[in-house]
Amino acid sequence: MSPVRPLRAFAEVALGRQRSPQHETGPFMVPYLRAANVKDGALDLSDVKSMNFTPDEQRLFALRPGDVLVTEGSGSLTAVGASAVWSGELPGTVCFQNTLLRLRPRSEATDPKFLAWWARHAFASGLFASIATGANIFHVSAERVRSLPVLFPSLNAQRVITGYLEGESQHVDELVAKKRRVAALLKERFWTWLNGQVWNSRPYRRLPLMFLTEPGRPIMYGIVLPGPNVEDGVPIVKGGDVARGKLNRDSLCRTTSEIESRHARSRLRTGDLLFAIRGAIGDVAEVSEEAAGANITQDVARISLKPEVDRRWIFFALQTRTFQSWVTERITGATIRGLNIWDLKRLPVPIPSEVHQTTLANRFDLEWTRIERAAQALTSQISLRQEHRKALITAAVTGGLDIPGLLDETG
């Protein structure tokens, strides 16, 4: 049995280079990774920034394949210590910032893949969180990580454990991927069925959207310059706030009463529909009682329907593929893309009789509720699989699991 030793005996632990204005430009600009690029077990390289690292600094802070990157600080104890392996995903020299720690395995004592699994255990089990200090931001610090007491088995045993975890993790990934595909397929089938019900089932008359709105409350956008967020101000809906569902008032930004009062015409009432015309163009939301009284920005169009028009029918119709394709065809702009209110007002919508609208909307509601429940059940199953993997990792790397072939390596 190997003795308990500090982590520094098995890995070099280094803190990245601090970001400062003087490094934002220079003759030696190279990409670097930061905490935002590291998730639990994976790298997110969709937004990699660059700064100036001198040749000497590059030698000090450059990453090598097999390095384990750990988030050094976070505003939440549940997020500090997330880790991922650098495998040379980007060409050339790539460095790292001081929001990350680099764990580099010592070849004579540590298998790189085992170190990566150990880091995931230290995150999932709360080991990293247990050494974090701070108030608003929690830090684990390089020195505290170096000093963590660990019990690593022999190199051969590490490789056996790594092989076992790779196989089990791949199995979990395959199951999770299948469940996600099923959830996506259920929703895909719903939207295909819905499009046929709205546009192809019967030759309903079609009216421009502006003919369906309440007199005195035309389709319109709201505040052009809402200013910075004001804690006690009036809630405002931006383009990114609109989603397929209802609005959460607590998550909305706020503007001053003075600014909002100049745009009283675009205030919201319960039952209004919102359509994103910038940002996530085409997203639709219904205004609940909770969000009534809020206002909107220029990124959102308010649609206030006549009483004889079933808002649920329009809510679904605006999300159909046919309507959304017409919206896409009319988007303009390069840097800032958007849909003009003039175009939105004139897009046609099928209008059955009032009774038929309600009957179909009830049917759509029931079917969508069934799909959402099935998707939620699949999401719960995915969470259980992922929790099982976390427990499996901890049990494997801490010796709490009987792994085939491991006894031969440990005696």
C-alpha positions as CSV (number, residue, x, y, z in Angstrom):
1,M,0.0,0.0,0.0
2,S,1.4,3.4,-1.0
3,P,1.8,6.0,1.8
4,V,-0.3,9.2,1.9
5,R,1.7,12.0,0.3
6,P,0.9,15.6,-0.7
7,L,-0.3,16.1,-4.3
8,R,3.0,17.9,-5.2
9,A,4.7,14.4,-5.1
10,F,2.5,13.3,-8.0
11,A,2.0,16.5,-10.0
12,E,3.4,20.0,-10.5
13,V,0.8,22.6,-9.6
14,A,1.2,26.0,-11.2
15,L,-1.0,29.2,-11.2
16,G,-1.5,30.9,-14.6
17,R,-0.3,34.4,-15.5
18,Q,-2.4,37.4,-14.3
19,R,-4.3,39.3,-16.9
20,S,-3.6,43.1,-17.0
21,P,-4.0,45.9,-19.5
22,Q,-0.3,46.0,-20.3
23,H,-0.6,42.4,-21.7
24,E,-3.6,43.1,-24.0
25,T,-1.3,44.1,-26.9
26,G,2.3,43.3,-27.8
27,P,4.5,41.4,-30.3
28,F,4.0,38.0,-28.7
29,M,0.2,37.5,-28.7
30,V,-0.9,34.0,-28.1
31,P,-4.2,32.4,-27.1
32,Y,-4.8,31.5,-23.5
33,L,-7.4,29.6,-21.5
34,R,-9.3,30.9,-18.5
35,A,-11.9,29.6,-16.1
36,A,-14.7,30.2,-18.6
37,N,-13.1,27.6,-20.9
38,V,-13.1,24.8,-18.3
39,K,-16.2,22.8,-17.5
40,D,-16.5,19.6,-15.5
41,G,-14.6,17.1,-17.7
42,A,-14.6,19.2,-20.9
43,L,-13.1,22.3,-22.5
44,D,-15.3,25.0,-24.0
45,L,-13.2,26.6,-26.7
46,S,-15.9,28.7,-28.3
47,D,-14.4,31.9,-26.9
48,V,-10.7,31.8,-26.5
49,K,-9.0,35.1,-25.9
50,S,-5.3,36.2,-26.6
51,M,-2.8,38.3,-24.7
52,N,0.9,39.0,-24.9
53,F,3.3,36.4,-23.4
54,T,7.0,36.9,-23.9
55,P,9.1,33.9,-25.0
56,D,10.2,33.3,-21.4
57,E,6.6,33.5,-20.2
58,Q,5.5,31.2,-22.9
59,R,7.9,28.6,-21.7
60,L,6.6,29.0,-18.2
61,F,2.8,29.1,-19.0
62,A,2.5,27.0,-22.1
63,L,0.2,24.0,-22.0
64,R,1.2,20.5,-22.9
65,P,-1.1,17.6,-23.9
66,G,-2.0,15.8,-20.7
67,D,-2.0,18.9,-18.5
68,V,-5.1,19.1,-16.2
69,L,-6.6,22.5,-15.9
70,V,-8.6,23.3,-12.7
71,T,-10.6,26.4,-12.0
72,E,-8.9,28.2,-9.2
73,G,-11.7,30.5,-8.2
74,S,-15.4,30.9,-8.5
75,G,-18.3,32.8,-7.0
76,S,-19.9,29.5,-6.0
77,L,-18.4,26.6,-4.0
78,T,-20.2,24.2,-6.3
79,A,-18.3,25.5,-9.3
80,V,-14.7,25.9,-7.9
81,G,-12.4,23.2,-8.9
82,A,-14.0,22.1,-12.1
83,S,-11.4,20.4,-14.3
84,A,-10.6,19.3,-17.9
85,V,-7.6,17.9,-19.8
86,W,-5.7,19.9,-22.4
87,S,-5.1,17.6,-25.4
88,G,-3.6,20.2,-27.8
89,E,-7.0,21.1,-29.3
90,L,-5.7,24.4,-30.7
91,P,-2.5,24.6,-32.9
92,G,0.6,26.4,-31.7
93,T,1.4,27.7,-28.3
94,V,-1.5,28.1,-25.9
95,C,-1.0,29.5,-22.3
96,F,-3.3,29.8,-19.3
97,Q,-4.5,32.6,-17.0
98,N,-4.4,32.8,-13.2
99,T,-8.1,31.9,-12.9
100,L,-6.8,28.4,-13.6
101,L,-4.3,25.9,-12.0
102,R,-2.3,23.6,-14.2
103,L,-1.7,20.1,-12.8
104,R,1.1,18.5,-14.7
105,P,1.7,14.8,-13.9
106,R,5.1,13.7,-12.8
107,S,5.9,10.9,-15.2
108,E,7.7,8.7,-12.7
109,A,4.7,8.6,-10.3
110,T,1.6,9.5,-12.1
111,D,-0.4,8.5,-15.2
112,P,-1.8,11.6,-16.9
113,K,-5.2,10.1,-17.4
114,F,-5.4,8.9,-13.8
115,L,-4.6,12.5,-12.6
116,A,-7.5,13.8,-14.8
117,W,-9.9,11.3,-13.2
118,W,-8.6,12.2,-9.7
119,A,-9.2,15.9,-10.4
120,R,-12.8,15.1,-11.4
121,H,-13.2,13.2,-8.2
122,A,-11.8,16.1,-6.2
123,F,-14.4,18.4,-7.7
124,A,-17.4,16.1,-7.6
125,S,-16.7,14.9,-4.0
126,G,-16.2,18.5,-2.7
127,L,-12.6,18.0,-1.9
128,F,-11.5,21.1,-3.8
129,A,-14.4,23.0,-2.2
130,S,-13.3,22.0,1.2
131,I,-10.0,23.8,0.9
132,A,-11.5,26.9,-0.8
133,T,-11.5,30.2,1.1
134,G,-13.0,33.6,0.4
135,A,-16.3,35.5,0.7
136,N,-17.8,36.6,-2.6
137,I,-15.1,34.7,-4.6
138,F,-13.8,31.3,-3.4
139,H,-10.2,30.4,-4.2
140,V,-8.5,27.0,-3.7
141,S,-4.9,28.4,-4.3
142,A,-2.0,26.6,-5.8
143,E,-0.3,26.0,-2.4
144,R,-3.4,24.4,-0.8
145,V,-3.9,22.1,-3.8
146,R,-0.2,21.1,-3.7
147,S,-0.5,20.2,-0.1
148,L,-3.6,18.1,-0.4
149,P,-2.9,14.6,1.1
150,V,-3.6,11.9,-1.5
151,L,-3.2,8.2,-1.8
152,F,-2.2,7.2,-5.4
153,P,-1.7,3.6,-6.2
154,S,1.2,2.3,-8.4
155,L,1.5,3.4,-12.0
156,N,0.2,0.1,-13.2
157,A,-2.8,0.2,-10.9
158,Q,-3.5,3.8,-12.0
159,R,-3.6,2.5,-15.6
160,V,-6.0,-0.3,-14.7
161,I,-8.3,2.2,-13.0
162,T,-8.1,4.6,-15.9
163,G,-9.0,1.9,-18.4
164,Y,-12.0,0.9,-16.3
165,L,-13.3,4.4,-15.9
166,E,-12.9,5.2,-19.6
167,G,-15.0,2.2,-20.5
168,E,-17.7,3.0,-17.9
169,S,-17.7,6.7,-18.8
170,Q,-18.1,5.9,-22.5
171,H,-21.1,3.7,-21.6
172,V,-22.7,6.6,-19.6
173,D,-22.0,9.0,-22.5
174,E,-23.6,6.7,-25.0
175,L,-26.7,6.3,-22.8
176,V,-27.0,10.1,-22.2
177,A,-26.6,10.8,-25.9
178,K,-29.4,8.3,-26.7
179,K,-31.7,9.9,-24.2
180,R,-31.0,13.4,-25.5
181,R,-31.7,12.2,-29.1
182,V,-35.0,10.8,-27.9
183,A,-35.9,14.1,-26.2
184,A,-34.9,16.0,-29.4
185,L,-36.9,13.6,-31.6
186,L,-40.0,14.0,-29.5
187,K,-39.9,17.8,-29.8
188,E,-39.0,17.5,-33.5
189,R,-42.1,15.4,-34.2
190,F,-44.3,17.8,-32.3
191,W,-43.2,20.8,-34.3
192,T,-43.6,18.8,-37.6
193,W,-47.1,17.7,-36.5
194,L,-48.0,21.2,-35.3
195,N,-47.0,22.8,-38.6
196,G,-49.3,20.5,-40.5
197,Q,-52.2,21.2,-38.1
198,V,-51.8,24.9,-38.5
199,W,-51.0,25.3,-42.2
200,N,-52.1,22.2,-44.0
201,S,-55.0,20.5,-42.3
202,R,-57.6,22.9,-43.7
203,P,-57.7,25.9,-46.0
204,Y,-58.1,28.5,-43.2
205,R,-58.3,32.1,-44.2
206,R,-55.1,34.0,-43.5
207,L,-54.9,37.5,-42.1
208,P,-51.9,39.8,-41.5
209,L,-50.9,39.7,-37.9
210,M,-51.7,43.5,-37.5
211,F,-55.4,42.8,-38.3
212,L,-55.6,40.6,-35.2
213,T,-54.5,43.1,-32.6
214,E,-56.5,45.0,-30.1
215,P,-57.4,48.6,-31.2
216,G,-55.2,51.2,-29.6
217,R,-52.5,48.6,-28.9
218,P,-50.7,48.0,-32.2
219,I,-47.7,45.7,-32.7
220,M,-44.7,47.7,-31.6
221,Y,-41.3,47.6,-30.0
222,G,-40.3,49.5,-26.8
223,I,-37.5,51.5,-25.2
224,V,-34.5,52.2,-27.5
225,L,-32.1,53.4,-24.8
226,P,-33.0,51.8,-21.4
227,G,-29.7,52.7,-19.8
228,P,-27.9,50.7,-17.1
229,N,-29.7,48.3,-14.9
230,V,-31.4,49.9,-11.9
231,E,-32.0,47.7,-8.9
232,D,-35.4,49.2,-7.9
233,G,-36.5,50.2,-11.4
234,V,-39.2,49.0,-13.8
235,P,-38.6,45.5,-15.3
236,I,-37.9,45.5,-19.1
237,V,-37.9,42.5,-21.5
238,K,-34.9,42.3,-23.9
239,G,-34.6,40.0,-26.9
240,G,-32.6,37.4,-25.0
241,D,-35.3,37.2,-22.3
242,V,-38.0,35.9,-24.7
243,A,-38.3,32.1,-24.8
244,R,-41.0,29.6,-25.6
245,G,-42.9,29.9,-22.3
246,K,-43.6,32.5,-19.7
247,L,-41.3,35.3,-18.4
248,N,-39.6,35.3,-15.1
249,R,-39.9,38.8,-13.7
250,D,-37.0,38.3,-11.2
251,S,-34.5,37.6,-14.0
252,L,-35.4,40.8,-16.0
253,C,-33.2,43.9,-16.1
254,R,-34.7,47.2,-14.9
255,T,-34.7,50.8,-16.1
256,T,-35.6,54.0,-14.3
257,S,-39.2,55.1,-13.9
258,E,-38.3,58.3,-15.7
259,I,-37.1,56.5,-18.9
260,E,-40.0,54.0,-18.7
261,S,-42.7,56.6,-18.4
262,R,-41.8,58.0,-21.8
263,H,-42.7,54.6,-23.3
264,A,-46.0,53.9,-21.6
265,R,-47.5,52.7,-24.9
266,S,-45.4,49.6,-24.9
267,R,-46.2,48.5,-21.3
268,L,-47.3,44.9,-21.0
269,R,-50.6,43.3,-19.9
270,T,-51.4,39.8,-18.9
271,G,-51.9,37.7,-22.0
272,D,-49.8,39.8,-24.4
273,L,-47.5,37.9,-26.6
274,L,-43.9,38.9,-27.1
275,F,-41.8,38.2,-30.3
276,A,-38.1,38.6,-30.3
277,I,-37.1,40.8,-33.3
278,R,-33.4,41.0,-32.4
279,G,-31.1,38.5,-30.6
280,A,-32.8,35.1,-30.6
281,I,-35.2,36.3,-33.4
282,G,-38.4,34.3,-33.5
283,D,-38.6,33.3,-29.9
284,V,-42.1,33.7,-28.5
285,A,-43.4,34.3,-24.9
286,E,-46.7,34.9,-23.2
287,V,-46.9,37.7,-20.5
288,S,-48.1,36.2,-17.3
289,E,-49.7,38.1,-14.4
290,E,-46.2,38.2,-12.8
291,A,-44.7,40.1,-15.7
292,A,-47.7,42.5,-16.3
293,G,-46.6,46.1,-16.0
294,A,-43.2,45.5,-17.3
295,N,-42.0,47.2,-20.5
296,I,-40.0,46.0,-23.5
297,T,-36.9,47.2,-25.4
298,Q,-36.4,47.7,-29.1
299,D,-35.4,44.0,-29.4
300,V,-38.9,42.8,-28.7
301,A,-42.3,43.3,-30.3
302,R,-45.5,43.3,-28.3
303,I,-48.6,41.6,-29.8
304,S,-51.8,42.5,-28.0
305,L,-54.6,40.3,-29.5
306,K,-58.3,41.0,-29.9
307,P,-60.6,39.2,-27.4
308,E,-62.0,37.0,-30.1
309,V,-58.6,35.7,-31.1
310,D,-57.3,32.8,-29.0
311,R,-53.9,33.8,-27.9
312,R,-52.8,30.2,-27.5
313,W,-53.6,29.6,-31.1
314,I,-51.4,32.5,-32.2
315,F,-48.7,31.5,-29.6
316,F,-48.3,28.2,-31.4
317,A,-48.8,29.5,-34.9
318,L,-46.0,32.0,-34.5
319,Q,-43.6,29.2,-33.6
320,T,-44.5,26.9,-36.6
321,R,-41.8,26.2,-39.2
322,T,-43.7,28.0,-41.9
323,F,-44.1,31.2,-40.0
324,Q,-40.5,31.1,-38.7
325,S,-39.1,30.5,-42.2
326,W,-40.9,33.7,-43.4
327,V,-39.4,35.5,-40.5
328,T,-35.9,34.3,-41.4
329,E,-36.3,35.4,-45.0
330,R,-37.1,39.0,-43.8
331,I,-34.2,39.4,-41.3
332,T,-31.9,42.3,-42.3
333,G,-28.6,43.6,-41.1
334,A,-25.0,42.3,-40.9
335,T,-23.5,43.3,-37.5
336,I,-26.9,43.8,-35.9
337,R,-29.5,41.5,-37.4
338,G,-33.2,42.1,-36.9
339,L,-36.7,41.9,-38.1
340,N,-38.6,45.1,-38.9
341,I,-41.9,45.7,-37.2
342,W,-43.3,46.6,-40.7
343,D,-42.6,43.1,-41.9
344,L,-43.9,41.4,-38.7
345,K,-47.2,43.2,-38.9
346,R,-47.8,42.0,-42.4
347,L,-46.9,38.3,-42.0
348,P,-50.1,36.2,-42.4
349,V,-51.5,33.8,-39.8
350,P,-54.2,31.1,-40.4
351,I,-57.4,32.0,-38.6
352,P,-60.0,29.2,-38.1
353,S,-63.3,30.0,-36.4
354,E,-63.2,31.2,-32.8
355,V,-64.5,27.8,-31.5
356,H,-62.0,25.9,-33.8
357,Q,-59.1,28.0,-32.5
358,T,-59.9,27.1,-28.9
359,T,-60.4,23.4,-29.7
360,L,-57.1,23.1,-31.6
361,A,-55.2,25.2,-29.0
362,N,-56.5,22.9,-26.3
363,R,-55.2,19.9,-28.3
364,F,-51.8,21.6,-28.8
365,D,-51.5,22.4,-25.1
366,L,-52.2,18.7,-24.2
367,E,-49.7,17.4,-26.7
368,W,-47.0,19.8,-25.7
369,T,-47.6,19.0,-22.0
370,R,-47.1,15.4,-22.8
371,I,-43.9,16.0,-24.7
372,E,-42.5,18.2,-21.9
373,R,-43.2,15.6,-19.3
374,A,-41.5,13.0,-21.3
375,A,-38.5,15.3,-21.9
376,Q,-38.3,16.1,-18.2
377,A,-38.3,12.4,-17.4
378,L,-35.5,11.9,-19.8
379,T,-33.6,14.8,-18.3
380,S,-34.0,13.2,-14.8
381,Q,-32.6,10.0,-16.1
382,I,-29.7,11.8,-17.6
383,S,-29.0,13.5,-14.3
384,L,-29.1,10.2,-12.5
385,R,-26.6,8.7,-15.0
386,Q,-24.2,11.6,-14.5
387,E,-24.5,11.4,-10.7
388,H,-23.8,7.7,-10.9
389,R,-20.6,8.5,-12.9
390,K,-19.4,11.0,-10.3
391,A,-19.9,8.4,-7.6
392,L,-18.1,5.8,-9.7
393,I,-15.1,8.0,-10.3
394,T,-14.7,8.8,-6.6
395,A,-15.0,5.1,-5.6
396,A,-12.5,4.0,-8.3
397,V,-9.8,6.5,-7.6
398,T,-10.0,6.2,-3.8
399,G,-9.9,2.4,-3.7
400,G,-13.5,1.9,-2.8
401,L,-14.4,-0.2,-5.8
402,D,-13.4,-3.8,-6.8
403,I,-12.2,-3.3,-10.4
404,P,-11.4,-6.4,-12.5
405,G,-7.6,-6.8,-12.9
406,L,-6.8,-4.3,-10.1
407,L,-6.0,-7.0,-7.5
408,D,-3.2,-8.3,-9.7
409,E,-1.6,-4.8,-9.6
410,T,-2.0,-4.1,-5.9
411,G,-1.3,-7.6,-4.6
